[in-house]
């Protein structure tokens, strides 16, 4: 029997132009039904399927640069625009099914006016959270709204990590400044690594969003891109400031431990 499923299919939604509600599409959806005249489609793919690059070649909405972004394996924050398509790579948190992880992962996306394709190598927490929000009734108007929803979920995860790591630094400080201090370098190390890595991604992301706030190039962008960039730059900018404060605290604690 001929396999008619979309290669690497994880999920797909068609969003209503008027209400912004997302309606699930089956993995057997024909390619021509992924390009719509009203509303838009969100297609999420797993890059573990080697057929994905060939499948993406059939979309006229996706220029070669956008397809390359979706299928390359480089892991660093990127935001670019080609032929009216916004595409890039952004930070997420990997999702394990039986335990919590703070390991950084990456999702890739390309957004035209009527189609957004997201792709990942490993399951990701924030992309999944955005999907669940759509299932619960989150209305999204425009393809860049999907990207904004994922980044907003990422900011929520970062906020929770800031609280968690701040509490851990409080406990380490209590031990370090005791009358008989203990060597807390083993506990401090993982906190410092997580803070430094996340803060690096946050700073890079804010810089990219600031660039699109000031977009004055002739190449068009999907509707809502500039407004989205303004919102996310402010959102992640606040998180970056808090993360920088944790990074400074962790560095000073490390120096205090070494001095003792």
Helices and strands as residue ranges (DSSP letters): E 9-15, E 22-24, G 31-34, E 40-46, H 52-56, H 64-71, E 78-82, E 85-93, E 104-111, E 115-120, H 125-135, H 143-176, H 185-213, H 225-259
